[in-house]
Amino acid sequence: MKRFCFALDLKNEAHLIEAYKTYHKKVWPEILESIKASGIESAEIYLVQNRLFMILDTNESFTLEMKAEMDANNEVVQKWETLMWDYQQALPEAKEGEKWMLMDCIFKL
């Protein structure tokens, strides 16, 4: 199993953060299907203030490049991502067009 961890910010407005949380209580079925079809076996998103932290546990064949290609070719995923961008904002260090930033693991027990 492979693990990937990402960070992203939400726009720091209480009503937008609450709306984002509401969407994630009822993620569209097509999005859940897409996540599973890509080889992601477990996904969790945590929130502190307006900072998001996402953990993905994947099968061994999963690659970020494959996931990006699958997402780019899925109209429903593109619609979801456009909608979510209404609530999200890039981290200050993000490159142009980059949303979720891959984090480096610096400690394991």
N, C-alpha and C positions, 0 to 999 in steps of 0.2 A: 504494500500500500504506500502511496505517496501522499504527502501533505503539502498544501500551499496555504499561505496566510497573506491576507491583503488588508489594506487600510484605505479609507475614503471618508470624506467629510460630508455631512448634510448641511444645507443652508441653516444657519443658526437662528431659526424662527420657530417658536414652540408649535404653532399650528401646522407648519410643514413637517416637522419631526413627527408629530402625532399622526398626520396623514400617511407618512411613509411607513410607520409602524402598523397602521391599519391595513395598508396594502400587503404587508408581509404576513399578516394573520390569515390572509386569503389569497395566496399567490395563485395566479392563473394556472389551471391544469396543464396547459401547453408548455408553460415555463418549467414546471416540475418534470414533465416528460422529457424536455430538452436537456435538463440538468442530468437526469438519470442516463439518458441515451449517450451522453458524452463520456461516461465513465466515472462521473462523480458519485461516490457511494454515500457520502455524508457531507452536509453543508450546514454551517451555523454562522449567524451574524450576531455580533454583540454591539451594544451601543453604550457609550459614555459621553454625556453632554451631546455634542453633535458629531463625535468621531465614531465611525463604524470600523469594526474589525471582523473579517470573514475568514473562517477556517474551512478548507475543502480537503476531504480525504478522498482519494481517487484510486482506481485500479492502476495496475502497472503500465497499461497501454495508453493511459491518458497523457495528452500533451496540451499545453496552453495554446499552441498554434492550431491544433485540431479543433479545440473548443472555439477559438476565435473564428475559424472558417465556418464551423457549423452555425454559430450565432449570426454571422454575416449573411448566411443564406437562408435564414429563418425569419419570415416576415413578422410572426408573432413576437419573437424575441426582440426584433428591432423596434416594434411598437412598445413593448415593455420597457426597453432601455431608454427610449425617447421619453416615455412617461416618467420613469424614475429620475431622469436627469433634471426634471422640474424641481426635485427635492435635494439632489446631490450637488456637491461642488468639489472640484479637484483640490487635492492637497497642494500647498504652495510650491512644492518641488516637482509637481507633475509636468510631464512634457505635454505639448499641444495635443489635445484629443485623448489624453490618458485619463482614465477614470480610476478604477481600483488599482492601487500600487502594490506590487509584490513586496512582501517584507522578508528580511533576512532573519533566519533563526540564529540567535546569538547565545542561547543556553538551552540545554536539555538535561533532565535528570533521569 
